[in-house]
């Protein structure tokens, strides 16, 4: 063995103590080294098939041989390997020894600068490490889910604020449109009132101009100005002139045909008399 590959001295000490106790008892004529999978690694027999002696020199040689075989096999397999050394005497099992050899800690296949494992991984350590990884994974998952929920909540809140803002703008637009419509209707009413006022003023002026000659002639007691029409005709014309188209149309339904005919005759007769008076003058 080179200095770079040194076997575990603790394993050698265990093997030597076990051999010293085992060889002092019943005669052991055969030693078998097996891997924990059941594969046989090596077998040793006493000289001429007899039992091993329990002398210190023989015990040291056997311990060294067993430790070397176990170490060499572990290096070939790599990692932590388990072995069983069985002592047989007269075809029966006398004693057994279980060994654990860490080939990685021995320096086998190690490159310069590689770290040295002072303590190999165990099942408990691997289980703990796996549980830690799972815990970190769960925490990371929970954090990611919480972040997603927070982001979605923020987006929903921003959308609600946006919707509320748009609703406010919508109602402002509706109110402004209603105000514009109301202003338009008010202007229409004001224009209509102005038109009616102007029309009434024209009717008053027209009536005054028609009645003025008659009034002046009556005040003077003689015919000073020519009268354009009679007061009755003026009143009748004023009455007819103030009637709106819908009122005239409604007369067809309010008055009977006979009443409507009489009304037409009165108007026609009054107009004819006025025209005759004007012609005779």
Phi, psi and omega in degrees: 000140178278170180289335180289334182245095181247132180285163181287120180293332178295320177296317179299317180296319179296317180298317183295316180296320179295316178298318181298320180288319185290316184289341178284339182273229181298155182294123178255119182251356182207137176238129182236129177255123180233145171287159183293348174281351181104351181287135180279132181262315180199159177222141181231139179235154177289166180297130179056030176077005180272178181287156177286146175275155183262025178289153182300319181295318180291320178298318179297318180296315180296318180296319179295317181296316180295316180297321180293317179298315180297317182295316181296319180293321180294323178296320180295324181275326181083151179076200181268124181238150178243142183226156178233122177258120183246132178257126181248144173217119182057045175063029174223155182283125179265314181200161177223150179226129178259131181238153175231123183237127179258103182288328182294323180288347182280343182101005180291138179058024180270133177269158178300131180092351178290144179290154179256124179283107179287336181217115184291157178292142178244170180299320179294318178296317178296321178297317179297317180297318179297318179296322177296317179298319178296321179296316178297319179297317179295318178297318179297318178298315179298320179295318180296315180297318178298319178297321179296314179299318180297318180295317179294321178297319178295319179296318178295320179295318178296321178295319178299317179296319179296318180296317179298319178297317180294323177296319177299315178298321180297313180294325175299319179295318179298315180297318179296319179295317178297321178296319178297318179296318179297318178297320179297316179295321179297318178295321177298317179295319179296318178296320180294320178297319179296319179296317179296321178296316179295320179295318178297322179295319179296320179295320179296315181297317180297317179295318179300316180294327179285323183272342183301313179300319181295317180296319181292320179295321179291323178292321182282340181080006178209169184277099180268312181246145177291133178274129183279333184197167180274156178299324180297316179295324178296315179297320179295316178296322179296319179296312180294324181290334180277347179287135179276162180302320181291331177289318176299321179292327181288336179300332179297331182262338180277312182272148175285163178304323180291317179296320180295323179291318178297319179299318179295321180294320179300313180297317182293320180294318181294319179294322180293318178298318180295322180292325179293318179298317181295323181290323181289334180285000000 
